[in-house]
Amino acid sequence: IHTRIGLCSFSEEQIIENLSSVYSTIVNNKPDGVKGSLIDSASICSSMGPGITIDLDNLRESVVN
């Protein structure tokens, strides 16, 4: 899934909130017959910049808290 979670004008908190929202929406709408994790990896980047890998364990923790 490729989606925009923020703009340069957004605060760090707004971007984290949007990322958490996208992650939880994907996880909460997992089809019943699908086993395992839907997300193997995640990264974030600017339009023309290199991707930075997101630690999924930290992302899961931030969504739970």
N, CA and C atoms as an extended XYZ file, in Angstrom:
195
Properties=species:S:1:pos:R:3:atomname:S:1:resname:S:1:resid:I:1 pbc="F F F"
N         0.858       -1.171        0.000 N   ILE     1
C         0.000        0.000        0.000 CA  ILE     1
C         0.898        1.226        0.000 C   ILE     1
N         0.676        2.106       -0.906 N   HIS     2
C         1.382        3.386       -0.942 CA  HIS     2
C         0.359        4.451       -0.593 C   HIS     2
N         0.627        5.215        0.451 N   THR     3
C        -0.304        6.263        0.858 CA  THR     3
C         0.444        7.432        1.462 C   THR     3
N        -0.141        8.579        1.400 N   ARG     4
C         0.456        9.773        1.995 CA  ARG     4
C        -0.025        9.867        3.446 C   ARG     4
N         0.910       10.079        4.364 N   ILE     5
C         0.533       10.223        5.771 CA  ILE     5
C         0.811       11.616        6.304 C   ILE     5
N         1.381       12.473        5.477 N   GLY     6
C         1.653       13.818        5.957 CA  GLY     6
C         2.290       14.703        4.910 C   GLY     6
N         2.478       15.940        5.309 N   LEU     7
C         3.136       16.953        4.496 CA  LEU     7
C         4.284       17.545        5.296 C   LEU     7
N         5.148       18.273        4.645 N   CYS     8
C         6.269       18.915        5.342 CA  CYS     8
C         5.781       19.858        6.436 C   CYS     8
N         4.593       20.411        6.259 N   SER     9
C         4.058       21.357        7.238 CA  SER     9
C         3.470       20.671        8.469 C   SER     9
N         3.315       19.340        8.457 N   PHE    10
C         2.747       18.612        9.589 CA  PHE    10
C         3.771       18.504       10.715 C   PHE    10
N         3.267       18.480       11.932 N   SER    11
C         4.141       18.257       13.084 CA  SER    11
C         4.474       16.767       13.180 C   SER    11
N         5.488       16.453       13.956 N   GLU    12
C         5.871       15.053       14.164 CA  GLU    12
C         4.707       14.263       14.746 C   GLU    12
N         3.974       14.870       15.677 N   GLU    13
C         2.841       14.202       16.316 CA  GLU    13
C         1.743       13.881       15.301 C   GLU    13
N         1.491       14.796       14.361 N   GLN    14
C         0.464       14.564       13.344 CA  GLN    14
C         0.848       13.412       12.421 C   GLN    14
N         2.103       13.342       12.056 N   ILE    15
C         2.565       12.259       11.182 CA  ILE    15
C         2.487       10.924       11.909 C   ILE    15
N         2.899       10.892       13.164 N   ILE    16
C         2.823        9.660       13.953 CA  ILE    16
C         1.374        9.228       14.117 C   ILE    16
N         0.484       10.167       14.384 N   GLU    17
C        -0.943        9.857       14.527 CA  GLU    17
C        -1.505        9.276       13.225 C   GLU    17
N        -1.154        9.878       12.094 N   ASN    18
C        -1.632        9.381       10.804 CA  ASN    18
C        -1.066        7.999       10.488 C   ASN    18
N         0.204        7.782       10.767 N   LEU    19
C         0.818        6.480       10.537 CA  LEU    19
C         0.153        5.416       11.403 C   LEU    19
N        -0.090        5.735       12.669 N   SER    20
C        -0.765        4.801       13.573 CA  SER    20
C        -2.175        4.490       13.087 C   SER    20
N        -2.860        5.490       12.576 N   SER    21
C        -4.215        5.304       12.064 CA  SER    21
C        -4.233        4.381       10.848 C   SER    21
N        -3.306        4.587        9.921 N   VAL    22
C        -3.222        3.724        8.738 CA  VAL    22
C        -2.911        2.295        9.157 C   VAL    22
N        -1.949        2.122       10.043 N   TYR    23
C        -1.554        0.785       10.506 CA  TYR    23
C        -2.731        0.074       11.173 C   TYR    23
N        -3.408        0.758       12.109 N   SER    24
C        -4.513        0.120       12.827 CA  SER    24
C        -5.688       -0.183       11.896 C   SER    24
N        -5.928        0.661       10.906 N   THR    25
C        -7.000        0.397        9.941 CA  THR    25
C        -6.713       -0.868        9.146 C   THR    25
N        -5.476       -1.043        8.713 N   ILE    26
C        -5.101       -2.248        7.967 CA  ILE    26
C        -5.254       -3.484        8.843 C   ILE    26
N        -4.733       -3.433       10.053 N   VAL    27
C        -4.768       -4.585       10.954 CA  VAL    27
C        -6.200       -4.925       11.365 C   VAL    27
N        -7.017       -3.919       11.651 N   ASN    28
C        -8.388       -4.159       12.110 CA  ASN    28
C        -9.323       -4.630       11.003 C   ASN    28
N        -8.948       -4.458        9.752 N   ASN    29
C        -9.785       -4.890        8.629 CA  ASN    29
C        -9.234       -6.121        7.926 C   ASN    29
N        -8.427       -6.876        8.640 N   LYS    30
C        -7.851       -8.102        8.102 CA  LYS    30
C        -8.971       -9.119        7.848 C   LYS    30
N        -9.041       -9.702        6.657 N   PRO    31
C       -10.068      -10.712        6.374 CA  PRO    31
C        -9.939      -11.904        7.324 C   PRO    31
N       -11.071      -12.513        7.671 N   ASP    32
C       -11.093      -13.610        8.637 CA  ASP    32
C       -10.248      -14.810        8.215 C   ASP    32
N       -10.203      -15.128        6.949 N   GLY    33
C        -9.485      -16.311        6.489 CA  GLY    33
C        -7.984      -16.137        6.344 C   GLY    33
N        -7.480      -14.945        6.532 N   VAL    34
C        -6.053      -14.677        6.340 CA  VAL    34
C        -5.291      -14.959        7.632 C   VAL    34
N        -4.252      -15.783        7.521 N   LYS    35
C        -3.431      -16.097        8.687 CA  LYS    35
C        -2.139      -15.297        8.627 C   LYS    35
N        -1.545      -15.068        9.772 N   GLY    36
C        -0.273      -14.359        9.824 CA  GLY    36
C        -0.449      -12.859        9.747 C   GLY    36
N         0.656      -12.187        9.593 N   SER    37
C         0.674      -10.729        9.567 CA  SER    37
C         0.447      -10.211        8.152 C   SER    37
N        -0.310       -9.135        8.044 N   LEU    38
C        -0.531       -8.506        6.742 CA  LEU    38
C         0.621       -7.588        6.356 C   LEU    38
N         1.384       -7.139        7.328 N   ILE    39
C         2.446       -6.174        7.072 CA  ILE    39
C         3.797       -6.821        7.359 C   ILE    39
N         4.605       -6.961        6.320 N   ASP    40
C         5.940       -7.550        6.466 CA  ASP    40
C         6.995       -6.489        6.735 C   ASP    40
N         6.811       -5.310        6.138 N   SER    41
C         7.765       -4.226        6.326 CA  SER    41
C         7.067       -2.909        6.034 C   SER    41
N         7.674       -1.834        6.500 N   ALA    42
C         7.135       -0.496        6.253 CA  ALA    42
C         8.298        0.479        6.157 C   ALA    42
N         8.121        1.478        5.319 N   SER    43
C         9.130        2.529        5.207 CA  SER    43
C         8.429        3.847        4.943 C   SER    43
N         9.151        4.921        5.182 N   ILE    44
C         8.617        6.263        4.996 CA  ILE    44
C         9.651        7.054        4.204 C   ILE    44
N         9.176        7.911        3.307 N   CYS    45
C        10.106        8.721        2.520 CA  CYS    45
C         9.410        9.975        2.023 C   CYS    45
N        10.215       10.934        1.618 N   SER    46
C         9.676       12.107        0.936 CA  SER    46
C         9.451       11.725       -0.523 C   SER    46
N         8.889       12.610       -1.289 N   SER    47
C         8.575       12.297       -2.694 CA  SER    47
C         9.787       11.809       -3.476 C   SER    47
N        10.919       12.454       -3.288 N   MET    48
C        12.111       12.108       -4.061 CA  MET    48
C        13.250       11.571       -3.196 C   MET    48
N        13.002       11.379       -1.914 N   GLY    49
C        14.060       10.951       -1.008 CA  GLY    49
C        14.124        9.446       -0.854 C   GLY    49
N        15.176        8.973       -0.211 N   PRO    50
C        15.310        7.541        0.041 CA  PRO    50
C        14.337        7.090        1.127 C   PRO    50
N        13.942        5.825        1.075 N   GLY    51
C        13.057        5.271        2.086 CA  GLY    51
C        13.800        4.972        3.374 C   GLY    51
N        13.129        5.196        4.489 N   ILE    52
C        13.674        4.882        5.808 CA  ILE    52
C        12.787        3.794        6.397 C   ILE    52
N        13.382        2.665        6.762 N   THR    53
C        12.630        1.539        7.294 CA  THR    53
C        12.065        1.871        8.669 C   THR    53
N        10.807        1.500        8.876 N   ILE    54
C        10.132        1.703       10.160 CA  ILE    54
C        10.198        0.403       10.937 C   ILE    54
N        10.565        0.482       12.207 N   ASP    55
C        10.602       -0.683       13.083 CA  ASP    55
C         9.157       -1.069       13.415 C   ASP    55
N         8.704       -2.217       12.904 N   LEU    56
C         7.315       -2.627       13.093 CA  LEU    56
C         6.976       -2.901       14.552 C   LEU    56
N         7.940       -3.370       15.337 N   ASP    57
C         7.682       -3.598       16.760 CA  ASP    57
C         7.342       -2.289       17.459 C   ASP    57
N         8.094       -1.232       17.176 N   ASN    58
C         7.795        0.078       17.763 CA  ASN    58
C         6.463        0.618       17.261 C   ASN    58
N         6.149        0.387       15.999 N   LEU    59
C         4.876        0.838       15.442 CA  LEU    59
C         3.718        0.126       16.128 C   LEU    59
N         3.832       -1.181       16.309 N   ARG    60
C         2.779       -1.940       17.005 CA  ARG    60
C         2.587       -1.417       18.425 C   ARG    60
N         3.679       -1.149       19.125 N   GLU    61
C         3.597       -0.626       20.494 CA  GLU    61
C         2.922        0.733       20.532 C   GLU    61
N         3.220        1.604       19.586 N   SER    62
C         2.624        2.938       19.593 CA  SER    62
C         1.135        2.879       19.286 C   SER    62
N         0.698        1.908       18.495 N   VAL    63
C        -0.725        1.763       18.194 CA  VAL    63
C        -1.464        1.202       19.399 C   VAL    63
N        -0.847        0.276       20.120 N   VAL    64
C        -1.472       -0.323       21.301 CA  VAL    64
C        -1.606        0.698       22.413 C   VAL    64
N        -0.604        1.575       22.580 N   ASN    65
C        -0.618        2.555       23.676 CA  ASN    65
C        -1.435        3.745       23.362 C   ASN    65
